[in-house]
Amino acid sequence: MPEMIFRVRWPDGTEADCYSPSLVIQEHFVPGQAYPVSTFLNKAETALNEASERVRARYGFPCSRALGQLQSIRQSCAPFLERPDATVSVLSFRS
C-alpha cells in the first residue's frame, strides 16, 4: 500500500509530519487548507480509521501505526478544542 505523510501546522505554530498507511488522506484534506481543530480531528479520525481498515482488509490486521498517529493527533488537538478560533493547517502531502 502506498504510504503518505501529511504535514500540519498546529494552532500554536508548531509543525509536524503525520503518517497514513494509504492515500485515503487525500480524500479528506486539501493542502493549504486550514480547518477548525474539531473539524480537523473528526476528519483525521475518519481518514486514519479508514486507512487502518484498508490495511486490515489486505493483511488481516489493523495498522497500529495509523492508530498510534490518530492518538497523537488527539493529544495535539486536545489543548485547542475549546478555542473556536484555533485551526490546524494541512501544509502538504508526500508519498
Sequence and secondary structure as in RCSB ss.txt:
>XXXX:A:sequence
MPEMIFRVRWPDGTEADCYSPSLVIQEHFVPGQAYPVSTFLNKAETALNEASERVRARYGFPCSRALGQLQSIRQ
SCAPFLERPDATVSVLSFRS
>XXXX:A:secstr
   EEEEEE TTS EEEEEESSGGGGGT  TT EEEHHHHHHHHHHHHHHHHHHHHHHHSS  HHHHHHHHHHHH
HHGGGTT TT EEEEEEEE 
